[in-house]
Amino acid sequence: MQRPCSIPGGECLRGGRPVWLSARSSSASCWAYYGFHEKIIEGGRNSMFLKKLEIMGFKSFADRAEFSFEPGLTCLVGPNGCGKSNVVDAIKWALGEQSAKSLRGKEMADVIFNGSESRPPSGFAEASLTFDNESGRLPVEYAEVVITRRLYRAGESEYLINQSPARLKDIRELFMDTGLGVQAYSVIEQGRIDLLIQSGATERRRVFEEAAGISKYKARREEAERKLNRVQENLVRLRDIIEEVRKQVRSLRRQAGKARRYKKYSEELKDMRIALTARQYKDNQAKQADAQRTEAELRDGISALNAQIDTIGAEVSRQESAMLQLDERLSSERERLAEAHQGISTAEQKIEYHTQRIAETNDSEARLRERLKTGGAALDELKQQVESSRLEVERLAAESHARQSRCDELNEAVKAAASRRADLDAQLAERKAEVVETLQKTSAAKNELIAVEERSASLRARKERLVARRQKVIADRSRMTSSRDALTSQASEAAAEMETCRAELARATEHAEEERRRLRALDAELISAREDQSSKRSQLQLLADQEAKMEGLREGVRDVLKASEEGRLGGIGPMVGTVLQADLAYATAIDAALAERAQIILAENTECALGALGFLKEHRGHAAFMALDRLALQPPRESGIPGGEGIVGRAADLVRCDDSYRPIAEYFLGDVLIVRDIDTAMRLVMDGGRRFRIATLDGDMVERSGLVSGGVSEGAGMISRRSTMAALAKETAALGERIARLRHDRDERLRALRETDSMQAALRERIDAASVLRAERAKEAEQLETLCGELQEELDVITGELDETEKESASMTERALELKSSLQTLEENLRNVEENVADLESKLQEADGVLARKNEELTRARVARAQLAERRDSAAGLHKRQIEELRNAEMQMENIQREIAECGQRLQESERIISESRTRLAELMEQTGGLEERIADLERERGAVRETLESGRARLRELNSQLRARDEEIQSVRLKLNEYRLRAEGMLEKIRDDYNVDLAERLPEFEDADIDYEMLPAQIEELRAKMEKMGSVNLQAIDELEEAEGRADFLAGQESDLISAKNKLQEVIRKINRESRERFEKTFNDVRGQFQVIFRQLFGGGKADVKLEEGVDVLEAGVEINARPPGKQMRSITLLSGGEKVLTAIALVFALFKARPSPFAILDEVDAALDDTNIGRFLILLKDFLKRSQFVIISHNKQTMASADILYGVTMQEHGVSKKVAVRFEDIETHVA
């Protein structure tokens, strides 16, 4: 069969037996006969195969390189380090390899060509793989698929499928379960063939999974398990949320009912407060009208005073104007006198300076004239030196030109000698190439002869091993029958173990249910405690907010406290109610005893208190103050208290405060007696207890006068509020401790439950293990039965192999005779070529001697020329420097003459300035006398005007004092007016802010309304008391309840969806596991059978097997390898020699190929550790597999090269840059002819 080679330019070498090649001048293709064309017909186009690899900028391949592949065996050859393995790396990289270490680099950017001595680094790396997909094995609609990967030096990368952008995931899924991929058995890297033997059982399993085609199932299962884990996590979180939402709904239902009652009371309180405020607004307006009339009367008196002040003020202004004019004249005359004195001082300084300058200038002129005389002699000497150096430079230039001419003549002679030597060298290279070619052919023939003789010996030894093996198989069959009976007994024991574990599991399950019931009870108690804690915290937060907002304080008190905090008022301390503390039981009584005095503000001293009062007058507020320095003047209070039932104690003793505030407690509460109830208080009054004011625990108050007050207050007092906050804080802390204890108990229950669950899981694992063991023992017994049948089949195989051995021995004898005849012819040709080489080497040696003499003479001439050039350059430099020195000397002489002229000019200028300064000095001395007399006259006139001015100012101050008094009176009236106005605005603003109602518009409604205004305050207090007793109210609870109920319904639907999704994912995982298990077991058994046969074929006997780890699920079990070469009793494969390990790994790889063929395989120097005999067995096995798969192999072995269908060479002609070798087919055709 004749077919074209698709490689442009015929850059390939066809191998096989026989080979005929013909070249077609400029044709882009060559034709070849294939010695093994049958295998191409059978397996070439019927399945997917690799057509082409294109790489550019990848590692050492700086230029674009293209490797075309055909079905069959392609071999890459070349010296070490030329870049052959980079071709394998490019294929792996294009298929999606992500490990830079696997590509023999530190980082992925290392795959980009990094430059060489003559080339810059590449900006990117690219590799493209072209696949023939006519069979449709790849799940795409294209008959040809091109996979491209690019990596740019900036870090960006891209993947393409038929020039369309794709993801790495797309590439991996495309080749999944095809036997291809970076981790598949289709790519065996350099030095890693025996890793299949040396790697762990779990790592070895991955290769079997790829062969079984379950990689995609495993990926889908992992994805499903990840989704299942997320669903389970979401379900746990969702159930926690649902439980929290349900608790929230229960709590909101209670809060919503409370909020509805609160809203009803709020509406009633709103109507009452608006009516009461309207009445107060009308009273305020009447008071404001009276104040306005008083203000008008005061304004008239102020106008009369202002008229008198204006008349006197005009006279005072006139006198002040005259005074200012006199001051200006005095100032002007004094300035002129100062200027005259300054001028005198300046003139004297100029005379002194220029006198000194004349003396210095005379000295400088004398020194310059001396330098001028010395410089003239030096200038004449420099001119003589310049002329001498010029003549020397001209002489050296002429001599240098003559030396250059001699160098040119010698250079031409060297070129002629070198040309002669190059011609002889080229002829010698051609003859040596012929020697090398003849030696290679001779070596190949000798190697093949040795291989044939070794193969004959191997065949004889193989025959002996086959006979011994046949006897051993018969013994093994008997031993396996005994093992089968033992395995059946072990399966029965495993069944009994399963029943025992199931009984223990039932008891553990019952115990776990009891623990769960206890855990639910703890959860209920914990929820109740958390709700109580949340309620207490809400109440505490509400009271804290009221405290922070200063609710219940008068507006003036709040203004003073805020001003003190902001630093506008100094010496202002806290209120009386904030420095005193009491237990909650006494707080109501203390609040009743203090009443409004709780809002008294403490000041450091009387001045601070008066300053705060002034602040309140400016801001229209009201507050009471107590100066701490006045407490020391108060008389001591009586500390004795009457005895009797129902008396609690003296109020001052029942409060807590800092020692510095103890006088405050004594002052306000020292005369207050706290009793149990109102009856006890009235009894004490009747018994004459008028020394004390009496307060009951319920907040009723009995004054010394007999006045009784009490009932329900509008809101909690300051002491009560702070005491309630302290009590709530303690209760919240106690609830926190209780919650912590409950959590600890719950954690203990959870731990016990987990231990029970762990015990259940252990029991289930024991049941599963017993079940697996029973199944495995039963299966192993069945397998032993099968093995007995296989041993019989092996006996038949051994008989067939003995017949084949006899036939092959006869063939080897015939081939040995042919090789010996060919060797004699080659050795005779070699002797003739070696004689020609010796003659050319003698001529080349003579040419080298002539060339060396000419080079030596040329070197001496060049050295002499260089020395002369250096002397010439030195003389030229000296001449240039001398010219420069002459120019500098001439310029220096000119500068000296110019400076002498300048000295004369400076002398004339100094003499002129001295004369002018003396004339100016005389004029200024005369001017100062007249100025001093005029200044004395002006000062006397100014004194008289000042006396008149002081008299007018005194009368003006008296009138202003009267005006200020009137202003203070009218200011007081205006303050009251402003207070009335602010009070009215405050009423309007308060109602508007609280209820969004304009009180001014609604005033007419209350003109004739039938309202008992006297009872309104009591009714308002009653409503507030009801609202206060309700505690904190969540007014948003109604809307929050509706929202929470809707959310609870939505979450319930989400929970149902998640449960459904969980069930579906679990079913998907079960189906995937079932399918994966079936596929893996089938493939494993196929590979196992093929491995046993191929191992015996490669080793000429022996025994090998692969097994799954015992006691582990089939989907997780690792793969163990047992190998025993003929005549050895190995207990571990680690004891095998290097070559035996490689052969065992090759047997396993080819077993995988036979069970599940890969479209192609890459083998990088897998034959490096094999001797010639084993190479022969390997190639025989490889030729058998070429019918099923395409192979690309990198090798240095001549037998492997000779067996290749296509041969590529990789070389590094340019340092650091790999290239494909271009084979000349004309030379090959001539040699074959």
Secondary structure, DSSP 8 states (H G I E B T S, - for coil): -EEEE-SGGG--EE-SSS--EE--TT-S-EEEE-TTHHHHHHHSTTS-EEEEEEEESBTTB-S-EEEE--SSEEEEE--TTSSHHHHHHHHHHHTT---TTTTTSSSGGGGB----SSS---SEEEEEEEEE-TT--SSSS-SEEEEEEEEETTS-EEEEETTEEE-HHHHHHHHTTTT-STTSTTEE-TT-TTHHHHS-HHHHHHHHHHHHT-HHHHHHHHHHHHHHHHHHHHHHHHHHHHHHHHHHHHHHHHHHHHHHHHHHHHHHHHHHHHHHHHHHHHHHHHHHHHHHHHHHHHHHHHHHHHHHHHHHHHHHHHHHHHHHHHHHHHHHHHHHHHHHHHHHHHHHHHHHHHHHHHHHHHHHHHHHHHHHHHHHHHHHHHHHHHHHHHHHHHHHHHHHHHHHHHHHHHHHHHHHHHHHHHHHHHHHHHHHHHHHHHHHHHHHHHHHHHHHHHHHHHHHHHHHHHHHHHHHHHHHHHHHHHHHHHHHHHHHHHHHHHHHHHHHHHHHHHHHHHHHHHHHHHHHHHHHHHHHHHHHHHHHHHHHHHHHTTTTS-HHHHHHHHHHHTTSS-SEEEEHHHH-EE-HHHHHHHHHHHGGGGG-EEESSHHHHHHHHHHHHHHT----EEEGGGGGGS----------TTEEEEHHHHEE--GGGHHHHHHHHTTEEEESSHHHHHHHHHTT-TTSEEEETTS-EE-TTS-EE-S--SS--HHHHHHHHHHHHHHHHHHHHHHHHHHHHHHHHHHHHHHHHHHHHHHHHHHHHHHHHHHHHHHHHHHHHHHHHHHHHHHHHHHHHHHHHHHHHHHHHHHHHHHHHHHHHHHHHHHHHHHHHHHHHHHHHHHHHHHHHHHHHHHHHHHHHHHHHHHHHHHHHHHHHHHHHHHHHHHHHHHHHHHHHHHHHHHHHHHHHHHHHHHHHHHHHHHHHHHHHHHHHHHHHHHHHHHHHHHHHHHHHHHHHHHHHHHHHHHHHHHHHHHHHHHHHHHHHHHHHHH---HHHHGGGGSS----TTTHHHHHHHHHHHHHHT-S--TTHHHHHHHHHHHHHHHHHHHHHHHHHHHHHHHHHHHHHHHHHHHHHHHHHHHHHHHHHHHHHHHTS-EEEEEE-TTS-TTT--EEEEEE-TT---S-GGGS-HHHHHHHHHHHHHHHHHHS--SEEEEESTTTT--HHHHHHHHHHHHHHTTT-EEEEE---HHHHHH-SEEEEEEEEETTEEEE----HHHHHHHH-
